[in-house]
């Protein structure tokens, strides 16, 4: 959902679940890179909205999975 929203150039405020490390890692990275606003606590949501930094436009990386699979199959 995060990637769908940032691909549509929507401003995103994410509140990662404490029990989900994978989700927290993704939210941390996207926030560090300036694509989303991270809010660790719902009590701070208003401040996150007011102080929300200018977000960068996300550019989807080129998918190379077909090339990787082809190379793997060729080298077998």
C-alpha positions in Angstrom: 0.0 0.0 0.0 2.8 2.4 0.8 4.4 1.9 -2.6 1.1 2.2 -4.4 0.5 5.6 -2.6 4.0 7.0 -3.3 3.8 5.8 -6.9 0.7 8.0 -7.2 2.6 10.9 -5.7 0.4 11.0 -2.6 1.6 12.4 0.7 1.8 9.5 3.2 2.0 9.5 7.0 2.9 6.0 8.2 2.5 4.7 11.7 4.4 1.4 11.9 3.0 -1.4 14.0 5.3 -2.2 16.9 5.0 -5.9 16.4 6.0 -5.9 12.7 9.8 -5.5 12.3 9.6 -5.8 8.4 7.0 -3.0 8.3 9.1 -0.8 10.6 12.2 -1.3 8.4 10.3 -0.3 5.3 8.7 2.7 7.0 12.1 3.8 8.4 13.9 3.5 5.1 11.1 5.4 3.1 11.1 8.1 5.8 14.9 8.4 5.9 14.9 8.7 2.1 12.2 11.5 2.3 9.4 9.7 0.5 6.9 9.4 3.5 6.4 11.0 6.9 6.9 8.5 9.8 4.8 9.0 13.0 5.8 6.6 15.8 3.0 7.6 18.1 -0.6 8.5 17.4 -0.4 11.2 20.1 2.1 13.0 17.8 0.0 12.7 14.7 -1.0 16.4 14.7 2.7 17.4 15.0 3.7 15.0 12.2 1.1 16.6 10.0 2.0 20.2 10.8 5.7 19.6 10.7 5.7 17.3 7.7 8.7 17.8 5.6 8.6 18.3 1.9 8.5 14.8 0.4 10.5 13.7 -2.6 8.9 12.2 -5.7 9.3 8.5 -5.8 10.7 7.0 -9.0 10.1 3.3 -9.3 13.3 1.4 -10.0 13.5 -0.5 -13.2 12.5 -4.1 -12.7 15.3 -6.5 -13.8 13.8 -9.8 -12.5 13.3 -11.2 -16.0 17.0 -10.6 -16.8 18.1 -12.3 -13.5 15.9 -15.3 -14.2 17.1 -15.6 -17.8 20.7 -15.4 -16.7 20.1 -18.1 -14.0 18.4 -20.4 -16.5 21.1 -19.9 -19.1 23.9 -20.7 -16.6 22.3 -24.0 -15.5 
